[in-house]
Each structure stands twice: as C-alpha cells, then as structure tokens.
Amino acid sequence: MIQIISGEKGKGKTKILLDKVNKEVQTAKGSVVYLDKNNKHMYELSNKIRLINVSDYQIENHNQFLGFLCGIISCDHDIEYIYLDSFLTIAHVDKDNIDDVFKKLERISKQFKVNFCVSISLNHDQIPEFMKENVIVAL
C-alpha cells in the first residue's frame, strides 16, 4: 500500500508525515523507517524509528533510489512501514518518470509487504490520475 500526502512546498506536509509516523510506530509490529533529504527532523522522530539521510548515499537517479530502497528492505525483513519525505527530491522523480517510479514502488510494496507513505510537492490536480486514489491528504 502506498499513501500520498500532497501539496505545494511549504504547506505543512512534513508536519503531517511526522505526526503520522510517530503515531504509527506506537502500534507497528515491524520496523519503521523514515527517509529524508537531511537530518533536520531527527529530534522530532521517536527513537524507535530509523532515520536515513538519503543525501549521504550518492544516489543520482530514480533507478538507484529504487535499488537503495530494495537494499534497505533486504537488510531487515521486519520492515512494516517506510516513510519518504520530499519524495520527488530524494527519489530523483520528475513529471517524465513519476508514472514509472510509482508503479515500481507499488510492485515493491506488494512483493515485500511494505507500506509506504510519501510526501509529494505537487497539488492534487498535478498528480497523475492513476495515483490520485492513493492521496490521503491534499493541502
């Protein structure tokens, strides 16, 4: 399952994502991972959540990012949730590859039974039609 929190930059998506992950970790049976572009929110996350600063790993394109995600999953078979803040930035996604990346992310989610929640800096009307059913918050 993939959930999307969408809205323009500066609308409060990260705050919603942080609240959601901190609430989710209280009842999660498996591991919870939070990927971000920096360590800025380290102290806002529960210490039960693994924060990964993606910018530390020299990821240059969306295929490398998807491989990186699979590597994280392969190292911990108990991962239940992965939260992706600033998804378009950390995954190197743009309007030309968003369809392909999202479909691959859906396959990864189903194959490894990992739930994803992503924040996307797009207005609801800019999101591809097939992804709109995954939007849980539109700011």
FITOR-259300 format. One line per 3 residues: number of its first residue (from 1); their letters; for each residue x, y, z of C-alpha. Coordinates in steps of 0.001 Angstrom, whole numbers. Layout:
<sites>
NUM) a) X:Y:Z; ...
</sites>
This chain:
<sites>
1) miq) 0:0:0; 1184:3492:-848; -279:6597:752
4) iis) 389:10091:-565; 424:13423:1223; 391:16120:-1457
7) gek) 612:19879:-1614; 2853:22729:-2640; 6170:23285:-917
10) gkg) 5729:24922:2491; 2122:23805:3063; 2868:21501:6053
13) ktk) 3267:18049:4510; 6296:17172:6638; 4467:18013:9876
16) ill) 1618:15681:8876; 4110:12964:7873; 5987:13281:11186
19) dkv) 2765:13101:13203; 1651:10056:11220; 4941:8139:11586
22) nke) 5208:8877:15317; 1650:7635:15840; 2163:4583:13607
25) vqt) 5307:3405:15423; 3307:3017:18654; 1258:150:17184
28) akg) 3582:-1192:14471; 4525:-4837:14791; 7523:-4436:12470
31) svv) 10252:-1883:11880; 9546:1691:10789; 11949:3626:8554
34) yld) 11898:7344:7674; 13861:8564:4644; 14634:12254:4325
37) knn) 16995:14566:2434; 18733:15668:5667; 18797:15098:9449
40) khm) 16756:18210:10249; 13831:16276:11769; 15912:13804:13792
43) yel) 14683:15075:17163; 11042:15140:16053; 11014:11389:15416
46) snk) 10512:8680:18017; 13743:6856:18843; 12025:3657:17625
49) irl) 12083:4994:14044; 15156:4524:11880; 16024:7805:10139
52) inv) 18036:7528:6944; 19514:10647:5373; 19373:9739:1675
55) sdy) 21793:12514:682; 24590:10566:2422; 24414:7802:-217
58) qie) 25312:9424:-3578; 22028:8491:-5256; 21924:10138:-8680
61) nhn) 18734:8854:-10343; 15415:7151:-9676; 16687:3671:-10534
64) qfl) 19480:3969:-7973; 16911:5173:-5442; 14645:2172:-6056
67) gfl) 17660:-132:-5704; 18555:1655:-2463; 15020:1029:-1153
70) cgi) 15258:-2658:-2039; 18609:-2804:-245; 17044:-1356:2904
73) isc) 14223:-3889:2720; 16627:-6783:2117; 18575:-5919:5280
76) dhd) 15515:-6008:7523; 12715:-8437:6667; 10620:-6981:9510
79) iey) 10103:-3565:7889; 6419:-2731:8018; 6422:978:7086
82) iyl) 8711:3237:5092; 8023:6979:5138; 9510:9086:2361
85) dsf) 9709:12830:2954; 10388:15074:-61; 9793:12079:-2328
88) lti) 10345:13891:-5629; 13713:15190:-4437; 15153:12120:-2705
91) ahv) 13974:9721:-5429; 15004:11975:-8355; 11459:11926:-9705
94) dkd) 10051:14394:-12225; 7000:14598:-14463; 8707:12405:-17094
97) nid) 9347:9411:-14817; 6789:9708:-11991; 4488:7075:-13546
100) dvf) 7279:4519:-13908; 8714:5131:-10430; 5319:4954:-8730
103) kkl) 4404:1696:-10495; 7720:158:-9447; 7165:1376:-5890
106) eri) 3749:-323:-5928; 5365:-3602:-7042; 7986:-3338:-4294
109) skq) 5236:-2672:-1744; 3248:-5739:-2811; 6205:-8080:-3213
112) fkv) 7792:-7312:145; 4590:-6394:2031; 5920:-2951:2999
115) nfc) 3616:48:3402; 4856:3356:2024; 3742:6869:2900
118) vsi) 5221:9627:730; 5048:13401:732; 4920:14909:-2749
121) sln) 5296:18604:-3542; 2514:18661:-6126; -1007:19991:-5965
124) hdq) -3733:17365:-6209; -4519:18404:-9808; -849:17896:-10832
127) ipe) -756:14286:-9641; -1257:11665:-12377; -4812:10360:-12420
130) fmk) -3929:6757:-11521; -2149:7945:-8341; -4994:10122:-7009
133) env) -6717:7191:-5271; -3630:6932:-3018; -3857:10540:-1792
136) iva) -4813:10645:1895; -4100:14356:2451; -4158:17120:-163
139) l) -3026:20540:1058
</sites>
